Amino acid sequence: MSGTGEGQNGQGGNGAAQPRLQVVGQYIKDLSFENPGMPSANAAGRPQIDLNVDLQARQMDAEHFEVELKLRVSAQSDNKPMFLLELVYAGLFHLQNVPDEMRQPALLIEAPHILFPFARRIVADVVRDGGMPPLLVEPIDFASLYRARAGELRQGVA
């Protein structure tokens, strides 16, 4: 039943193995929530939200990589802190047949794109459980972040 042109080992009809990024596991690595603004937060107006995003990838063995998506969300109202949430959400990924030049984009664009919806839900739930309306983090363009970081690295070398 190989009507799709794939052999039993997942190779295409031309014998070349296809690149593959597989999620092995996802998990909360670190979570912190400080809520100094309660109970007066409900009376305050709309808070100013500050979001910081960071990504890190590290090789575990020849084909396994851990990617960490770090989100830091702080909220202030009238220059008083409302809450601070720090989340490190990680995933273990198995990369097969990924060329070296595509490894970084796979780990710093595709992998966080997979992790983000889960991290976004955790942020919304924790903020809601802290007594405030759920905070829905806007989707993040990880490709733009990757290009910006690569540009910064090139300028630092030049």
C-alpha positions as CSV (number, residue, x, y, z in Angstrom):
1,M,0.0,0.0,0.0
2,S,2.6,2.6,-1.0
3,G,0.4,4.5,-3.4
4,T,1.9,7.8,-2.1
5,G,5.3,7.0,-3.5
6,E,6.9,6.4,-0.1
7,G,8.9,3.3,0.8
8,Q,8.6,1.5,4.1
9,N,11.4,3.6,5.7
10,G,9.7,6.9,5.0
11,Q,11.8,7.7,1.9
12,G,10.4,9.1,-1.2
13,G,10.5,7.3,-4.6
14,N,13.8,8.9,-5.4
15,G,15.6,7.3,-2.5
16,A,16.3,10.6,-0.7
17,A,15.1,10.7,2.9
18,Q,12.6,13.5,3.7
19,P,13.5,16.0,6.5
20,R,11.4,15.4,9.6
21,L,10.8,17.4,12.8
22,Q,8.9,15.3,15.3
23,V,7.7,16.4,18.8
24,V,8.9,13.9,21.4
25,G,7.5,15.8,24.4
26,Q,6.3,19.2,25.7
27,Y,6.5,20.4,29.2
28,I,6.5,23.4,31.6
29,K,10.1,23.8,32.6
30,D,9.6,26.8,34.9
31,L,6.5,28.9,35.8
32,S,6.3,31.9,38.2
33,F,3.4,34.2,38.8
34,E,3.5,37.2,41.1
35,N,0.2,39.0,41.8
36,P,0.9,42.1,43.9
37,G,-1.9,44.0,42.3
38,M,-4.7,42.0,43.8
39,P,-7.3,42.6,45.2
40,S,-7.2,46.2,43.9
41,A,-6.5,45.1,40.4
42,N,-10.2,44.7,39.6
43,A,-10.8,48.4,40.3
44,A,-7.9,49.6,38.2
45,G,-8.2,50.5,34.6
46,R,-6.7,48.7,31.6
47,P,-3.1,47.7,32.5
48,Q,-0.1,48.3,30.4
49,I,1.2,44.9,29.3
50,D,4.8,44.3,28.5
51,L,5.8,41.0,26.7
52,N,9.3,39.7,26.2
53,V,10.1,36.6,24.2
54,D,13.3,34.5,24.2
55,L,14.2,31.3,22.5
56,Q,17.0,28.8,23.2
57,A,17.8,25.5,21.6
58,R,20.3,22.9,22.8
59,Q,21.4,19.6,21.4
60,M,20.7,16.6,23.7
61,D,22.2,13.9,21.4
62,A,22.8,13.4,17.7
63,E,19.1,13.8,16.7
64,H,17.3,15.2,19.8
65,F,17.1,18.9,20.6
66,E,15.4,20.8,23.4
67,V,13.8,24.1,22.5
68,E,12.8,26.6,25.2
69,L,10.2,29.3,24.6
70,K,10.6,31.9,27.4
71,L,7.7,34.3,27.9
72,R,7.9,37.2,30.5
73,V,4.7,39.1,30.8
74,S,4.4,42.1,33.2
75,A,1.4,44.4,33.7
76,Q,1.3,47.8,35.4
77,S,-1.5,50.2,36.0
78,D,-0.9,53.8,37.3
79,N,2.8,52.8,37.6
80,K,1.9,50.1,40.1
81,P,2.7,46.5,39.3
82,M,-0.3,44.3,38.7
83,F,1.3,41.0,37.9
84,L,4.4,39.3,36.6
85,L,4.4,36.0,34.8
86,E,7.4,34.1,33.7
87,L,7.1,30.9,31.8
88,V,9.6,28.6,30.2
89,Y,7.8,26.1,28.1
90,A,10.0,23.5,26.4
91,G,9.8,20.8,23.9
92,L,12.0,17.9,23.0
93,F,12.3,17.5,19.2
94,H,13.6,14.7,17.1
95,L,15.2,15.9,13.8
96,Q,15.9,13.5,11.1
97,N,17.5,14.1,7.7
98,V,17.5,17.9,8.3
99,P,20.5,19.5,6.5
100,D,22.8,21.5,8.7
101,E,21.8,24.8,7.1
102,M,18.1,24.1,7.9
103,R,18.7,23.0,11.5
104,Q,18.6,26.5,13.1
105,P,15.4,27.6,11.2
106,A,13.7,24.3,12.2
107,L,14.6,24.8,15.9
108,L,14.1,28.5,16.1
109,I,11.1,29.0,13.8
110,E,9.2,25.7,13.4
111,A,9.6,24.3,16.9
112,P,8.5,27.5,18.7
113,H,5.6,27.7,16.3
114,I,4.5,24.3,17.5
115,L,5.0,25.2,21.2
116,F,3.4,28.6,21.2
117,P,-0.3,27.7,21.3
118,F,0.3,25.6,24.4
119,A,2.3,28.4,26.1
120,R,-0.3,30.9,25.2
121,R,-3.0,28.8,26.9
122,I,-0.9,28.5,30.0
123,V,-0.5,32.3,30.2
124,A,-4.2,32.9,29.7
125,D,-5.2,30.3,32.4
126,V,-2.7,31.5,35.0
127,V,-3.6,35.2,34.6
128,R,-7.3,34.2,34.8
129,D,-6.7,32.1,37.8
130,G,-4.9,35.1,39.3
131,G,-8.3,36.9,39.3
132,M,-8.0,38.9,36.1
133,P,-9.4,38.6,32.6
134,P,-7.5,36.0,30.6
135,L,-4.6,37.5,28.7
136,L,-4.5,36.3,25.1
137,V,-1.0,36.8,23.8
138,E,-1.0,37.8,20.1
139,P,0.6,35.3,17.7
140,I,4.3,35.7,17.4
141,D,6.2,35.8,14.1
142,F,9.1,33.5,14.9
143,A,10.5,33.9,11.4
144,S,10.9,37.7,11.9
145,L,12.5,37.1,15.3
146,Y,14.9,34.6,13.8
147,R,15.9,37.0,11.0
148,A,16.3,39.9,13.4
149,R,18.6,37.8,15.7
150,A,20.6,36.6,12.7
151,G,21.0,40.2,11.5
152,E,22.2,41.3,15.0
153,L,24.7,38.4,15.0
154,R,26.0,39.4,11.5
155,Q,26.4,43.1,12.6
156,G,28.3,42.0,15.8
157,V,30.7,40.0,13.7
158,A,31.3,42.7,11.1
